[in-house]
Amino acid sequence: MTETGQSPPPVDPGFGVYVHWPFCKAKCPYCDFNSHVRHAPPDQARFVAAFRAEIAHMRAATGQRRTQSVFFGGGTPSLMEPSTVEAILAAIDAAWPLDARAEVTLEANPTSVEAGRFRGYRAAGVNRVSLGVQALDDTSLKALGRMHTADEALKAVAVARAAFERVSFDLIYARPNQTPEAWSAELRRAINEGCEHLSLYQLTIEEGTPFAALHAAGKLTIPDGDLARALWDATQETTTAAGLPAYEISNHARPGAESRHNLLYWRYGEYAGVGPGAHGRLDTPEGRLATSTLRGPEDWAARVEAQGHAIVSEEALSLPEQADELLLMGLRLKEGIDRQRYARLAGRDLDPARIAALVEEGMVEEMPGDRLRVTPLGFPVLDAIVADLAA
């Protein structure tokens, strides 16, 4: 990769599978994901059978594919038995054969990390793990509702690195009372753990969460715009200096260590979403479909048992709608988008006058190969740039 941008991605971003495991030990107060706490452990054999059936149903819709990546998300997938992971991967391989170099990622919480279980995941076919560390400060971890300490998190990272060649972990910043100096120090500590990939997210207040209620009541204050920008700048400076520059607005990696599954999303590839509340984009003889499944775990399993799948929405996307999604996803990437691909979908090129104005403001830049990307100056206002270009 050069300063002028990454080499263009392949025309076909590939095919992947997202598997949603919806169960957690506890619900974090900032989280609006489809995650559920159960007092009794779920019947994993029942869910394996349901996953098999839904995968088979989607295979009939897509036809033959080769799987480049699989991502087990949640919820807390590291609450799954290794045999459950193995059985789901076998079902995926039977439907859409796994490429010999397929990336298989599993999300894990530090509280559910155990060396023997991780060896079991590795034997099952997982080759990359993503840890939900979220903070390396015990006070912040408690405020975020996490069930681990910073020391426990770092021990979990060590266990993961011993079991897997590829390890990533998440951190949340722009937390209450956080300063850029403290965040930079925390980030350097994280980088010193030697992981190849970091996902760094600004704390946002999501509707319907406990944090939203506290924020509305004036009991939770997050950084204002100026401080949030200073924290963003500290993030970019610290990671770039350490050799983990941003390749996507919230994701940083050493060269070659980018998440191939997430790149598939951002490059607007095709993926099947299976499990409760999963979303997908499937290319069928009728065109590209946006799919989503029933959110409630037990309701999802019952629906699959009754009809072979639990898809509740199957929307055919028009070519202009696909172009809008390509723009929304692709401009998150440092490599930007292929303008010719956008034009083929939209039936028109992006407005040259709008591009020229944004270039003049330093918000976007035109690149070799007829590509357009957002600049570091533009990334903090990415939503506004996408809205301007899409208008």
N, C-alpha and C positions, 0 to 999 in steps of 0.2 A: 504494500500500500504506500502511495506517495502522498505528499502534502496536498496535491490537487485532487485526491480522492481515491477510493478503492477501485479495483478493476470491476467492470460491470459484472453483475451476477448472471448465471445462465438464464436463457430465455424461459426455461421451465424450472420454476423454483422447487419442484418436487412434490412429494406426497408424504403426509405425516398423519399420526393418530394421537389425539388427545384423550386421555382416560381420566375421568373425574371420580375420585374417591371422596365422598362427602362428609366423612366422620372426623370429629376432633375430640380431644379430651376436654377442652374448654373453649369457649367462644371469646376471642379477643375483642375488646371494646371498640376498636377502630375498624373492624373487619365487616365488609358487606358481601363477602363471598358466599357461595352456596355451601355452607358448612353447618353441621348439626352435631349436637352432643347427645349421646345415648347412655343411660345408666347401665344397660346390659350390652355386652359386646354384640355387634351385628353378626348375623349368620353369613359368614364369608362364603360358604359353599353355595348358598342361595344366590349371592351376588355374582359369583363366578359364572353360574349357569345363565344369569340374566345378561352379563357382559357378552358371553359367547353368542347368545341369541341376537342381541342388538348388532354386534359386529357382523354376523352372518347376513342380517337384513340389509345393512349398509353396503356390504360387498355386492349384493344383488343390484343395488342402485348404481354403483360406480363401475363395475366390471373390473378387469385386471389392472392391478397397480403394483408397484414395488415401493415398500415403505423405507423412507430415508431417516425418519425419526419418530420416536414415541415419547410422550411426556405424561407421566403420572402426576396429576395435580390434585389440589383439594381445597378444603379439608386437609387431612394429614395422611398422605399415602404411606408413611412409615409406620402406621398402625396396622397395615396389611401384613398378613403372614407371607413370607417369601414364596410359599407354594401358591398363594393367590396371585401374586405378581407373575410367577412362572406360567400359570394356567392362562392368564389373560394374554401374555406375550405369545403363547402357543396359538391361541385363537386368532390373534392378529396375523401371525406368520402364516397360518392356514388360509386366511382370507386374502391378505396382501403381503406376499413374501417379504421378509425383512432383508434389506440389503446387507451384504457382508460387513459393511462399514456403518451400519445404522447407529445413530446416537439414541440411547435409551436413558432418559432422565427420570429420576424419582425425587420428589420433594420430601424433605424430612424436617421434623422439629428436633431441637437439641434434647428435649425431654424424652424423646422416643428412640434415641440413638443407643444402640447396643452392638458391640463388635460382632457377635455371632449372627445377629439378624442382618447386619450389613454384609457379612460374608455370604449369607443366604441370598440376599438380593443380587450380589455380584454373580453367584452361581446361576441364578435365575435368568440372567441376561442383562441386568442393569449395568451400564458402564459410566454413568455420570450421576452425581447427586447434587441437589440444591438444598442448602440448609437455611431455615428461617431463623437466623440469629437475631436480627432486628436491632440490637443495640449491644454495646460492650460496656454498659454502665448499669449497675444494679438498680439504681433509683429509677432510671428511665425504663428498664425492663419491667419493674413492678408497676409503673404508671401505665405501661402499654398492655398490662394484663398477661405478660408472659410468665411461664411457669418454670423458667430456668434462670440461673445466674450467669454473669459474664464468664466466670471460670468454667462453668459447666458447658457453656456454648463453645469455648475454645477447646475443651477436651473433646467435644463432639466433632469439631473440625478435624482434630488430630486423628480420631477414629475413622472418619470418612476418608481422609487422605491416605490412611494405611490400606483401606479397602478398595479405593477407586483412583484411577489415574486422573480423572476429571472431577473437580469439586468447585462448586460455586456457593456463595451465600449472600443473603439479603440483609440490608441494613435500612432502617428508616431514619431520616433526618428531618430538619425543620421541626424538631420537637419543642414543647414548651420550655422556655428559658435557655435554649441552646444557643451558644455563641459560635461564630465561625472558627475561632481558635480551638475551642473544645472539640468541635466536629472534625477539624483537620487532624488533631491528635488522635482521635478515636479511629479515624479512617486510616491513618498511618499504621496504627496498631493492627487493624484488620488486614491491611496489605502485607504486613510482616508475617502473617500466618502462611503466606506462600501460595494462596489459592490463585487460580488462573483467571477467575471470573467473579465479578461483583455486580449485584443488582442493587441500585441505590435509589430509594423512592422518597420523595418529599411526603410528609404526613399530610393527608387531606381529610377533611371532615365529610364523611359519607352519610347521606340521609338514612334515617332509621337505625343508626348505631347508637350505643350508649355515649360515645364521644360527641355525637351530634346533639344529644340532649344536654350534656354538660356544657358544650360550647354555647348553645342557645341560652342557657341559664347564667352565662358569664363565669362559669367555674372552670373553664378550660380555655386558655389563650394560646394561640399558635403565632409564629412570627408573622409580622406584617410584610407587605410586599418588598420593602427595601431590605429587610433582614433576610427574607427568603432568597432574594437575589444574591446577597452576600454569601449565604450558605451554598447556593448553587455554584457561584464562582469558586469558592473554596473547594468544592467537590471536583470541579474540572481541573483546577491547578494541582491538587494533591494526586489525583489518579494519573494524570498525564505525566507528571514528574516521576511517578513510580513505574511507568511503562504499561499502565492499564487505561488507555484513553477510551473515551466513550465511542462505541460503534453504533449505539442507539441512544435515544435521549436519556434513558435511565440505566443503561447497561454498559459495563466497562469490562474489557478483557485484554489479555496479552494477545498479540497478533497470532491468529490461527486458533484461538481458544473461544471464539464466539459461540453462542448457543445456536446450533444448526436448526433446532426445532423452532426457536423464536424467530430466527431469520426467515424461516419458511412463512410464518405469519406476516412479517413486515414486508417480505417480497411478494406478498399476495399469492401464495401458493395454495394448493388444495389440501384439505385435511378433514378427517372424520372426527367428530366429537362424540364420544360414547360415555354413558354413565349419567347419573342424575344432574340435570341442569347444564349439560355440556352443549357447546355450540360448535358448528362445523361449517365448512364451505366445500360442497361436493360438485364436481363436474359430471353431469349426466347427459344423456342424449337430448334431454329437454332444456339443457343449459345449466348455468351455475345456480346451485340451490344454497340458501342460507338455512341451516337446520338448527333446531334447539330441542331439548328433551325435557320431560317433566322434572321438576326440581326436587320434590320430596323423595327421599331415598326409598322408603318402603312403598310409596305410591308408584315410583318408577319401576321397582322390581315387580310389583303386581301387574302393572300395565304390560311390561315385557312378557311376563308369564302368560298373559291373556292374549296378546296379539303379536308377539315376536319382536316388538320394539316399543319405545316410549317417546317417539318423536311427536311433539305437539305443534311444531311450526316448521313448515317446509316452503319457504318463499323463493320463487324464481326471481333472480336478480337481473334487471335489464342491463344492457351494456353500459349506459351512462351511470347506473348505480354502481357497477363494478369499477368504473373509472374513478368515481368518488372514493370508494373504499381503497383502491390502489393509492390514490393521493394521500388519504388520511394515514394509511399504514406506512407507505414508502418514505414519506418525508420525515418520519421519525428516525430514519437511518442516516448515518453519516455519508453513506454512498449515494443517497438520494434516489430519484426515480428515473426510469427510462421514458423520456417524453414521447417517443414513438409508440411505445406500448400504451401509454395513456391515450394518445390520439386514436389508436386503433379501437380502443374500447369506447371512448367518448364520442367518436365521430368528428372530433375537432381537436385542434391543438390548444394548449394553454394560451391565454391571451398574452401576446408579446408585450403589450403596453403595461400590463400588470407586472409581468416579470421584470421589465426594464425599471419600473418604479421601485420594486423590491431590491433589485440589484443596486440601484443608486443609493438606497437606504442602508445597504450592507446586510440585508436580511437573508438573501439567497444568492447563490452563484451558479452560473452555467459552467458545465464541465465537459471535457472531451467525451465523444460518443453520444452526443445529444442527451446528456443527463442534466438534471437540475437537483440541487441539494440546498438545504437550509444551512446557514453559517452558524458558528458558535454564538455570534451576536443575536441571531434570530431564534435559536432554540428555546430560550425562556418565554417567547411569545409565539410558539409554534401554532397554537390553536387559531390565533388571529391570522397567521400567514396562510394556513390551509383554507380558512374561510374566504380569504381574499382571492386566492387562486381558483377556488371552486365556484366562485360567484359567476 
